[in-house]
Amino acid sequence: MASNPITKTNVLNYIPEIWSKEVLADVEKKLLTAKLVDRSYEAFMKEGGYILHVPHLAEISANAVNTAADMTLYDAVQNTTQINVNISYDIGVAVDDINKVQTNPKYFTLVRSKMAYGLAKQIDINVNALFNAFSQTVGTEGSALTSDVLIEAYEYLNLADAPEEERAWVFDPESITDLLKIDYFVKMDYVPGSVSEKGFVGRQIFGAPVYITTNLEEVNTSYHGATFMQKEAIALIIQMQPKFETFRLGMRHSDVISGLCTYGVCEMRDTFGVFIKTRS
Protein backbone atom coordinates (compact mmCIF):
# COMPACT_ATOMS: atom_id res chain seq x y z
CA MET A 1 0.00 0.00 0.00
CA ALA A 2 1.42 3.42 -1.02
CA SER A 3 2.13 5.85 1.78
CA ASN A 4 3.54 8.81 -0.18
CA PRO A 5 1.77 12.20 -0.16
CA ILE A 6 0.34 13.63 -3.37
CA THR A 7 3.02 15.10 -5.59
CA LYS A 8 3.43 18.80 -6.43
CA THR A 9 2.86 18.01 -10.10
CA ASN A 10 -0.61 16.64 -9.43
CA VAL A 11 -1.74 19.71 -7.46
CA LEU A 12 0.14 22.32 -9.51
CA ASN A 13 -3.04 24.04 -10.66
CA TYR A 14 -3.96 24.74 -7.04
CA ILE A 15 -0.66 26.44 -6.15
CA PRO A 16 -0.88 30.21 -6.81
CA GLU A 17 1.89 32.41 -8.19
CA ILE A 18 2.22 35.52 -6.02
CA TRP A 19 3.32 38.95 -7.26
CA SER A 20 5.02 41.29 -4.82
CA LYS A 21 3.46 44.71 -4.22
CA GLU A 22 7.02 46.03 -4.08
CA VAL A 23 9.18 46.25 -7.20
CA LEU A 24 12.89 45.84 -7.80
CA ALA A 25 13.72 48.95 -9.79
CA ASP A 26 16.95 49.38 -11.75
CA VAL A 27 19.70 50.93 -9.69
CA GLU A 28 19.89 54.66 -10.36
CA LYS A 29 23.22 56.41 -10.90
CA LYS A 30 24.27 59.31 -8.70
CA LEU A 31 23.46 62.49 -10.58
CA LEU A 32 25.76 65.24 -9.34
CA THR A 33 26.95 67.81 -11.77
CA ALA A 34 23.78 69.86 -12.28
CA LYS A 35 24.29 71.16 -8.75
CA LEU A 36 28.06 71.65 -9.12
CA VAL A 37 28.02 73.99 -12.14
CA ASP A 38 26.91 77.60 -12.61
CA ARG A 39 23.12 77.97 -12.82
CA SER A 40 23.02 81.76 -12.38
CA TYR A 41 22.32 82.46 -16.06
CA GLU A 42 18.93 80.72 -15.95
CA ALA A 43 17.28 83.89 -14.67
CA PHE A 44 17.93 85.66 -17.99
CA MET A 45 16.14 83.04 -20.09
CA LYS A 46 12.79 82.97 -18.31
CA GLU A 47 11.25 85.44 -20.76
CA GLY A 48 12.12 83.37 -23.84
CA GLY A 49 14.89 83.19 -26.42
CA TYR A 50 17.24 80.39 -27.37
CA ILE A 51 20.69 82.04 -27.21
CA LEU A 52 22.15 83.92 -24.27
CA HIS A 53 25.04 86.28 -25.05
CA VAL A 54 27.33 86.73 -22.04
CA PRO A 55 29.67 89.76 -22.44
CA HIS A 56 33.29 89.52 -21.31
CA LEU A 57 34.92 92.27 -19.27
CA ALA A 58 38.65 92.24 -19.84
CA GLU A 59 41.20 93.24 -17.21
CA ILE A 60 42.18 96.91 -17.16
CA SER A 61 45.87 97.52 -16.48
CA ALA A 62 47.37 100.54 -14.74
CA ASN A 63 50.06 102.63 -16.45
CA ALA A 64 52.94 104.64 -15.03
CA VAL A 65 52.18 108.37 -14.97
CA ASN A 66 53.87 110.44 -17.67
CA THR A 67 53.22 114.12 -17.10
CA ALA A 68 54.71 114.97 -20.49
CA ALA A 69 52.07 113.02 -22.41
CA ASP A 70 48.40 112.22 -22.36
CA MET A 71 47.37 109.30 -20.22
CA THR A 72 46.81 105.99 -22.02
CA LEU A 73 43.11 105.25 -22.33
CA TYR A 74 41.90 101.70 -22.10
CA ASP A 75 40.49 100.29 -25.33
CA ALA A 76 40.15 96.54 -25.79
CA VAL A 77 37.79 94.36 -27.80
CA GLN A 78 35.04 92.98 -25.56
CA ASN A 79 34.06 89.47 -26.65
CA THR A 80 31.03 87.40 -25.73
CA THR A 81 30.28 83.77 -24.99
CA GLN A 82 27.07 82.32 -26.38
CA ILE A 83 25.09 79.78 -24.42
CA ASN A 84 22.80 77.92 -26.81
CA VAL A 85 19.68 76.50 -25.21
CA ASN A 86 19.31 73.89 -27.90
CA ILE A 87 19.00 70.53 -26.13
CA SER A 88 15.54 69.05 -25.73
CA TYR A 89 14.58 65.58 -24.51
CA ASP A 90 11.26 63.92 -23.95
CA ILE A 91 10.23 60.67 -22.35
CA GLY A 92 6.93 58.83 -22.35
CA VAL A 93 5.05 55.69 -21.33
CA ALA A 94 1.60 54.53 -22.44
CA VAL A 95 -0.47 51.88 -20.66
CA ASP A 96 -3.71 50.59 -22.12
CA ASP A 97 -6.88 50.36 -20.05
CA ILE A 98 -6.85 46.58 -19.75
CA ASN A 99 -3.30 46.37 -18.47
CA LYS A 100 -3.85 49.36 -16.19
CA VAL A 101 -6.64 47.46 -14.45
CA GLN A 102 -4.97 44.07 -14.40
CA THR A 103 -1.38 44.96 -13.47
CA ASN A 104 -0.56 44.68 -9.81
CA PRO A 105 1.54 46.47 -8.64
CA LYS A 106 0.18 49.40 -10.63
CA TYR A 107 2.82 50.07 -13.26
CA PHE A 108 1.30 53.35 -14.45
CA THR A 109 1.74 54.88 -11.00
CA LEU A 110 5.20 53.48 -10.26
CA VAL A 111 6.79 54.57 -13.54
CA ARG A 112 6.50 58.32 -12.88
CA SER A 113 9.63 58.61 -10.72
CA LYS A 114 11.67 56.60 -13.24
CA MET A 115 10.73 59.02 -15.98
CA ALA A 116 11.83 62.03 -13.91
CA TYR A 117 15.13 60.27 -13.27
CA GLY A 118 15.52 59.57 -16.99
CA LEU A 119 15.42 63.27 -17.88
CA ALA A 120 17.69 64.25 -14.99
CA LYS A 121 20.21 61.61 -16.05
CA GLN A 122 20.36 63.02 -19.57
CA ILE A 123 21.13 66.51 -18.23
CA ASP A 124 23.90 65.00 -16.12
CA ILE A 125 25.31 63.19 -19.18
CA ASN A 126 25.45 66.39 -21.23
CA VAL A 127 27.25 68.29 -18.47
CA ASN A 128 29.76 65.50 -17.85
CA ALA A 129 30.59 65.34 -21.56
CA LEU A 130 32.22 68.78 -21.30
CA PHE A 131 34.93 67.63 -18.88
CA ASN A 132 37.19 66.31 -21.64
CA ALA A 133 36.91 69.67 -23.44
CA PHE A 134 39.01 71.40 -20.77
CA SER A 135 42.37 72.26 -22.28
CA GLN A 136 44.15 71.55 -18.99
CA THR A 137 44.68 67.81 -18.66
CA VAL A 138 46.32 65.60 -16.04
CA GLY A 139 46.78 61.86 -15.65
CA THR A 140 47.26 59.08 -18.16
CA GLU A 141 44.59 56.89 -19.68
CA GLY A 142 44.82 53.40 -18.28
CA SER A 143 47.04 54.42 -15.35
CA ALA A 144 46.05 54.73 -11.70
CA LEU A 145 45.76 58.18 -10.19
CA THR A 146 48.68 59.39 -8.11
CA SER A 147 49.14 62.20 -5.63
CA ASP A 148 51.23 64.06 -8.23
CA VAL A 149 48.30 63.99 -10.68
CA LEU A 150 45.92 65.58 -8.19
CA ILE A 151 48.49 68.12 -7.00
CA GLU A 152 49.01 69.15 -10.62
CA ALA A 153 45.25 69.63 -11.07
CA TYR A 154 45.14 71.70 -7.89
CA GLU A 155 47.99 73.84 -9.18
CA TYR A 156 46.17 74.52 -12.45
CA LEU A 157 43.17 76.06 -10.68
CA ASN A 158 45.41 78.08 -8.39
CA LEU A 159 47.31 79.49 -11.37
CA ALA A 160 43.99 80.44 -12.95
CA ASP A 161 42.95 82.40 -9.83
CA ALA A 162 39.87 80.21 -9.56
CA PRO A 163 38.04 80.94 -6.29
CA GLU A 164 38.68 78.43 -3.52
CA GLU A 165 34.96 78.29 -2.87
CA GLU A 166 32.72 75.95 -4.86
CA ARG A 167 35.48 73.76 -6.22
CA ALA A 168 34.76 70.03 -6.55
CA TRP A 169 36.37 66.73 -7.52
CA VAL A 170 34.21 64.33 -9.55
CA PHE A 171 35.53 60.77 -9.87
CA ASP A 172 34.42 57.34 -11.01
CA PRO A 173 34.51 54.48 -8.46
CA GLU A 174 37.75 53.08 -9.88
CA SER A 175 39.51 56.39 -9.25
CA ILE A 176 38.35 56.34 -5.63
CA THR A 177 39.93 52.91 -5.36
CA ASP A 178 43.20 54.45 -6.57
CA LEU A 179 42.97 57.19 -3.93
CA LEU A 180 42.39 54.67 -1.17
CA LYS A 181 45.88 53.33 -1.86
CA ILE A 182 47.55 56.72 -1.38
CA ASP A 183 48.45 57.57 2.22
CA TYR A 184 48.45 61.26 1.44
CA PHE A 185 44.66 61.26 1.01
CA VAL A 186 43.55 58.71 3.59
CA LYS A 187 46.12 58.44 6.39
CA MET A 188 45.13 60.23 9.57
CA ASP A 189 48.58 61.85 9.74
CA TYR A 190 47.43 64.02 6.81
CA VAL A 191 43.62 64.16 6.99
CA PRO A 192 41.16 63.98 9.92
CA GLY A 193 38.95 60.93 10.33
CA SER A 194 39.44 57.32 9.35
CA VAL A 195 38.65 56.35 5.79
CA SER A 196 37.99 52.80 7.01
CA GLU A 197 35.02 54.14 9.00
CA LYS A 198 33.46 56.60 6.55
CA GLY A 199 35.09 55.89 3.21
CA PHE A 200 35.20 58.99 1.02
CA VAL A 201 31.76 60.21 2.13
CA GLY A 202 32.16 63.86 3.04
CA ARG A 203 35.92 63.73 2.47
CA GLN A 204 37.78 66.64 0.93
CA ILE A 205 40.97 66.92 -1.09
CA PHE A 206 42.75 70.29 -0.84
CA GLY A 207 39.62 71.82 0.66
CA ALA A 208 37.24 70.68 -2.09
CA PRO A 209 34.59 67.94 -1.63
CA VAL A 210 34.92 64.62 -3.43
CA TYR A 211 31.99 63.22 -5.39
CA ILE A 212 31.60 59.72 -6.84
CA THR A 213 29.41 58.77 -9.80
CA THR A 214 29.11 55.98 -12.33
CA ASN A 215 27.62 58.40 -14.87
CA LEU A 216 30.86 59.92 -16.18
CA GLU A 217 31.50 59.93 -19.91
CA GLU A 218 33.47 57.01 -21.31
CA VAL A 219 36.34 58.56 -23.25
CA ASN A 220 37.92 56.42 -25.98
CA THR A 221 35.34 53.71 -25.14
CA SER A 222 36.93 52.55 -21.89
CA TYR A 223 38.28 55.46 -19.82
CA HIS A 224 36.15 57.78 -17.75
CA GLY A 225 36.55 61.53 -17.88
CA ALA A 226 36.87 62.85 -14.31
CA THR A 227 37.42 66.46 -13.30
CA PHE A 228 38.56 69.01 -10.77
CA MET A 229 36.70 72.23 -11.38
CA GLN A 230 35.35 75.43 -9.95
CA LYS A 231 31.65 76.10 -10.41
CA GLU A 232 32.07 78.84 -13.02
CA ALA A 233 33.86 76.51 -15.45
CA ILE A 234 30.54 75.29 -16.89
CA ALA A 235 27.16 76.96 -17.17
CA LEU A 236 23.87 75.08 -17.25
CA ILE A 237 20.60 76.73 -18.21
CA ILE A 238 17.47 74.63 -17.74
CA GLN A 239 14.94 76.81 -19.52
CA MET A 240 12.10 74.31 -19.22
CA GLN A 241 12.33 72.29 -16.05
CA PRO A 242 11.30 68.65 -16.53
CA LYS A 243 7.52 68.74 -16.62
CA PHE A 244 5.03 65.93 -16.98
CA GLU A 245 1.47 65.60 -18.21
CA THR A 246 -1.04 62.80 -18.53
CA PHE A 247 -3.30 62.62 -21.55
CA ARG A 248 -5.68 60.25 -23.23
CA LEU A 249 -4.79 58.34 -26.41
CA GLY A 250 -8.31 57.24 -27.26
CA MET A 251 -7.48 55.38 -30.48
CA ARG A 252 -5.24 53.07 -28.43
CA HIS A 253 -7.49 52.88 -25.35
CA SER A 254 -4.48 54.12 -23.41
CA ASP A 255 -3.35 56.76 -20.97
CA VAL A 256 0.04 58.37 -21.59
CA ILE A 257 2.52 60.03 -19.23
CA SER A 258 4.96 62.26 -21.07
CA GLY A 259 7.85 64.40 -19.86
CA LEU A 260 9.79 67.18 -21.56
CA CYS A 261 12.70 69.49 -20.75
CA THR A 262 14.83 72.04 -22.63
CA TYR A 263 18.29 73.17 -21.58
CA GLY A 264 21.74 74.26 -22.68
CA VAL A 265 25.27 73.66 -21.35
CA CYS A 266 28.42 75.58 -22.17
CA GLU A 267 32.05 75.80 -21.07
CA MET A 268 32.49 79.33 -19.72
CA ARG A 269 35.92 79.48 -18.06
CA ASP A 270 38.24 76.88 -19.55
CA THR A 271 41.02 77.51 -17.02
CA PHE A 272 38.63 76.83 -14.12
CA GLY A 273 38.42 73.15 -15.04
CA VAL A 274 40.87 70.27 -15.35
CA PHE A 275 40.21 67.07 -17.30
CA ILE A 276 41.47 64.09 -15.31
CA LYS A 277 42.27 60.94 -17.29
CA THR A 278 41.56 57.74 -15.39
CA ARG A 279 42.67 54.12 -15.58
CA SER A 280 39.27 52.61 -16.48
C-alpha positions in Angstrom: 0.0 0.0 0.0 1.4 3.4 -1.0 2.1 5.9 1.8 3.5 8.8 -0.2 1.8 12.2 -0.2 0.3 13.6 -3.4 3.0 15.1 -5.6 3.4 18.8 -6.4 2.9 18.0 -10.1 -0.6 16.6 -9.4 -1.7 19.7 -7.5 0.1 22.3 -9.5 -3.0 24.0 -10.7 -4.0 24.7 -7.0 -0.7 26.4 -6.1 -0.9 30.2 -6.8 1.9 32.4 -8.2 2.2 35.5 -6.0 3.3 39.0 -7.3 5.0 41.3 -4.8 3.5 44.7 -4.2 7.0 46.0 -4.1 9.2 46.3 -7.2 12.9 45.8 -7.8 13.7 48.9 -9.8 16.9 49.4 -11.7 19.7 50.9 -9.7 19.9 54.7 -10.4 23.2 56.4 -10.9 24.3 59.3 -8.7 23.5 62.5 -10.6 25.8 65.2 -9.3 27.0 67.8 -11.8 23.8 69.9 -12.3 24.3 71.2 -8.8 28.1 71.6 -9.1 28.0 74.0 -12.1 26.9 77.6 -12.6 23.1 78.0 -12.8 23.0 81.8 -12.4 22.3 82.5 -16.1 18.9 80.7 -16.0 17.3 83.9 -14.7 17.9 85.7 -18.0 16.1 83.0 -20.1 12.8 83.0 -18.3 11.2 85.4 -20.8 12.1 83.4 -23.8 14.9 83.2 -26.4 17.2 80.4 -27.4 20.7 82.0 -27.2 22.2 83.9 -24.3 25.0 86.3 -25.0 27.3 86.7 -22.0 29.7 89.8 -22.4 33.3 89.5 -21.3 34.9 92.3 -19.3 38.7 92.2 -19.8 41.2 93.2 -17.2 42.2 96.9 -17.2 45.9 97.5 -16.5 47.4 100.5 -14.7 50.1 102.6 -16.4 52.9 104.6 -15.0 52.2 108.4 -15.0 53.9 110.4 -17.7 53.2 114.1 -17.1 54.7 115.0 -20.5 52.1 113.0 -22.4 48.4 112.2 -22.4 47.4 109.3 -20.2 46.8 106.0 -22.0 43.1 105.3 -22.3 41.9 101.7 -22.1 40.5 100.3 -25.3 40.1 96.5 -25.8 37.8 94.4 -27.8 35.0 93.0 -25.6 34.1 89.5 -26.6 31.0 87.4 -25.7 30.3 83.8 -25.0 27.1 82.3 -26.4 25.1 79.8 -24.4 22.8 77.9 -26.8 19.7 76.5 -25.2 19.3 73.9 -27.9 19.0 70.5 -26.1 15.5 69.0 -25.7 14.6 65.6 -24.5 11.3 63.9 -23.9 10.2 60.7 -22.3 6.9 58.8 -22.4 5.1 55.7 -21.3 1.6 54.5 -22.4 -0.5 51.9 -20.7 -3.7 50.6 -22.1 -6.9 50.4 -20.1 -6.9 46.6 -19.8 -3.3 46.4 -18.5 -3.9 49.4 -16.2 -6.6 47.5 -14.5 -5.0 44.1 -14.4 -1.4 45.0 -13.5 -0.6 44.7 -9.8 1.5 46.5 -8.6 0.2 49.4 -10.6 2.8 50.1 -13.3 1.3 53.3 -14.5 1.7 54.9 -11.0 5.2 53.5 -10.3 6.8 54.6 -13.5 6.5 58.3 -12.9 9.6 58.6 -10.7 11.7 56.6 -13.2 10.7 59.0 -16.0 11.8 62.0 -13.9 15.1 60.3 -13.3 15.5 59.6 -17.0 15.4 63.3 -17.9 17.7 64.2 -15.0 20.2 61.6 -16.0 20.4 63.0 -19.6 21.1 66.5 -18.2 23.9 65.0 -16.1 25.3 63.2 -19.2 25.4 66.4 -21.2 27.3 68.3 -18.5 29.8 65.5 -17.9 30.6 65.3 -21.6 32.2 68.8 -21.3 34.9 67.6 -18.9 37.2 66.3 -21.6 36.9 69.7 -23.4 39.0 71.4 -20.8 42.4 72.3 -22.3 44.2 71.5 -19.0 44.7 67.8 -18.7 46.3 65.6 -16.0 46.8 61.9 -15.7 47.3 59.1 -18.2 44.6 56.9 -19.7 44.8 53.4 -18.3 47.0 54.4 -15.4 46.1 54.7 -11.7 45.8 58.2 -10.2 48.7 59.4 -8.1 49.1 62.2 -5.6 51.2 64.1 -8.2 48.3 64.0 -10.7 45.9 65.6 -8.2 48.5 68.1 -7.0 49.0 69.1 -10.6 45.2 69.6 -11.1 45.1 71.7 -7.9 48.0 73.8 -9.2 46.2 74.5 -12.5 43.2 76.1 -10.7 45.4 78.1 -8.4 47.3 79.5 -11.4 44.0 80.4 -12.9 42.9 82.4 -9.8 39.9 80.2 -9.6 38.0 80.9 -6.3 38.7 78.4 -3.5 35.0 78.3 -2.9 32.7 75.9 -4.9 35.5 73.8 -6.2 34.8 70.0 -6.6 36.4 66.7 -7.5 34.2 64.3 -9.5 35.5 60.8 -9.9 34.4 57.3 -11.0 34.5 54.5 -8.5 37.7 53.1 -9.9 39.5 56.4 -9.2 38.3 56.3 -5.6 39.9 52.9 -5.4 43.2 54.4 -6.6 43.0 57.2 -3.9 42.4 54.7 -1.2 45.9 53.3 -1.9 47.5 56.7 -1.4 48.4 57.6 2.2 48.5 61.3 1.4 44.7 61.3 1.0 43.5 58.7 3.6 46.1 58.4 6.4 45.1 60.2 9.6 48.6 61.9 9.7 47.4 64.0 6.8 43.6 64.2 7.0 41.2 64.0 9.9 38.9 60.9 10.3 39.4 57.3 9.4 38.7 56.3 5.8 38.0 52.8 7.0 35.0 54.1 9.0 33.5 56.6 6.6 35.1 55.9 3.2 35.2 59.0 1.0 31.8 60.2 2.1 32.2 63.9 3.0 35.9 63.7 2.5 37.8 66.6 0.9 41.0 66.9 -1.1 42.7 70.3 -0.8 39.6 71.8 0.7 37.2 70.7 -2.1 34.6 67.9 -1.6 34.9 64.6 -3.4 32.0 63.2 -5.4 31.6 59.7 -6.8 29.4 58.8 -9.8 29.1 56.0 -12.3 27.6 58.4 -14.9 30.9 59.9 -16.2 31.5 59.9 -19.9 33.5 57.0 -21.3 36.3 58.6 -23.3 37.9 56.4 -26.0 35.3 53.7 -25.1 36.9 52.6 -21.9 38.3 55.5 -19.8 36.2 57.8 -17.8 36.6 61.5 -17.9 36.9 62.9 -14.3 37.4 66.5 -13.3 38.6 69.0 -10.8 36.7 72.2 -11.4 35.4 75.4 -10.0 31.6 76.1 -10.4 32.1 78.8 -13.0 33.9 76.5 -15.5 30.5 75.3 -16.9 27.2 77.0 -17.2 23.9 75.1 -17.2 20.6 76.7 -18.2 17.5 74.6 -17.7 14.9 76.8 -19.5 12.1 74.3 -19.2 12.3 72.3 -16.0 11.3 68.6 -16.5 7.5 68.7 -16.6 5.0 65.9 -17.0 1.5 65.6 -18.2 -1.0 62.8 -18.5 -3.3 62.6 -21.6 -5.7 60.2 -23.2 -4.8 58.3 -26.4 -8.3 57.2 -27.3 -7.5 55.4 -30.5 -5.2 53.1 -28.4 -7.5 52.9 -25.4 -4.5 54.1 -23.4 -3.3 56.8 -21.0 0.0 58.4 -21.6 2.5 60.0 -19.2 5.0 62.3 -21.1 7.8 64.4 -19.9 9.8 67.2 -21.6 12.7 69.5 -20.8 14.8 72.0 -22.6 18.3 73.2 -21.6 21.7 74.3 -22.7 25.3 73.7 -21.4 28.4 75.6 -22.2 32.0 75.8 -21.1 32.5 79.3 -19.7 35.9 79.5 -18.1 38.2 76.9 -19.5 41.0 77.5 -17.0 38.6 76.8 -14.1 38.4 73.2 -15.0 40.9 70.3 -15.4 40.2 67.1 -17.3 41.5 64.1 -15.3 42.3 60.9 -17.3 41.6 57.7 -15.4 42.7 54.1 -15.6 39.3 52.6 -16.5 
